């Protein structure tokens, strides 16, 4: 199986996938941090700590993994083999 994508494009896809994963991790960690900071000066009975993982984050993780799999599926040898055939 040969791949028609260039090495630069594959590298950018992999970086984009990693950025999407970082975005999900940061959004997952930011909500507990923000709720803790914003309710810290309240009475003890009013303070709370919130954690959530929504469907938006699941979809974004699925998209990121799919994009990163494009990079793993097309190896540099496949690209060189395709360009030598032409």
N, C-alpha and C positions, 0 to 999 in steps of 0.2 A: 504494500500500500504506500503510495507516494503522497506527499503533501505539497500543495501549491503555494503555501504561505511562505513569506520571507522570514529570515532569522530576526530581523528588526521588529517585524510585526508580532512574531511569537513572543519576543522578549517584552514588548509593550503590553501584550495580553496578559502575560504572567504578572507583571507589575500592577496592572489594573486589578487583577483578581486579588492580589495581596492587599491592595489599598481597600478594596471592598471588605475583606475580612477584618482589617484594622478598624474600619468604620463601624462594623457591627460590634466588635469588642469594646470600642470606646463608648458607643451608645449604650451598651449593656452595663458598663461600669459607671457611667456618668449619672444615671438615675439614682442609685443608692447614695452616691456621694452628694448629689444635690439635695436630696431629701434630708440627709443627715445634717448638712450645713444649714439648710433653711429652717429646720425645726430645732436646732441645738439650743437656742436661747429661750425656747418655750419651757413650760413646766414639764416635769418628767412624765406625767400622764398624757401629754399631748405630743411628745416626740415620737417619731416613727421612722422606720427604715424600710424602704420599698425596693423590691427587685421585680423586674418584669422582663419577659422574653416574648415578644409579639410575633405575629405572623409575618410582619414586614421584615424582621430580622432573619427569620427562617428562609424567606424567599431570597433575600439578599445573599445569605450564605450559600444557598443552592446555586444562584447565579455566579457567585465568585468561584465556587468549586468547578462549575462547568467551564468557566473561562480558563481556569488554571489547568484543567484537563486537556484543553486544546494544546497548550504548551507541552504537556507530557506526551501527548499522542503523536505529535510531529517531531521527530528527532532530527538533528542537523544532517545526519547521513541520508535520510529520506529526501531532504530538500536538495542536497547535492546530486543524489541519484536522479531526481526529476529533471534538474537543469542539464545534466549530461545527456539525457535521452533526447533532448530537443535539438 
